[in-house]
Amino acid sequence: MTVFPEENDFLSLFECEPTLLDSTSKDLPFYYNEATYRFSNEEEDFIVTLSPSYGEVKIQVTHRSSNRLLSLLDLKRVGKFEITVDKKDHSSVLLSVVNEDSQQMIEVDFKPYFKQIFKEHFTR
């Protein structure tokens, strides 16, 4: 089972309401829906799409003034999504992907500016 924060934690982190794939069913828990968050810092625009029950995370980052794509991270097997910093002027997350013989750790900073660090460790 994948480990993701609660819906309220994402509201605090991204400072916006998500667009839900299934917005008609009021009884569908957040964990089983797909949520898309659109937000910006002073330099970059972000589109973050989460499907917690599938372990899917997609983060698209574009440069605000030029609309140039800076990064596209499209992960299909995120085992753990951890909010490491959630402050007004600094926010970041740590994504963990466990494979058969390795573990991938992706650190993503949203504020004050975008930064992405990708590390892979062998587990055998």
Buried (B, 14 or more C-beta within 10 A) or exposed (E): EBEBBEBEEBBEBBBBEBEBEEEEEEEEEBBEBBBBBBBBBEBBBBBBBBBBBEBBBBBBBBEBEEEEEBBEBEBEBBBBBBBEBBEEEEBBBBBBBEEEEEBBBBBBBBBEEBEEEEEEEEEE
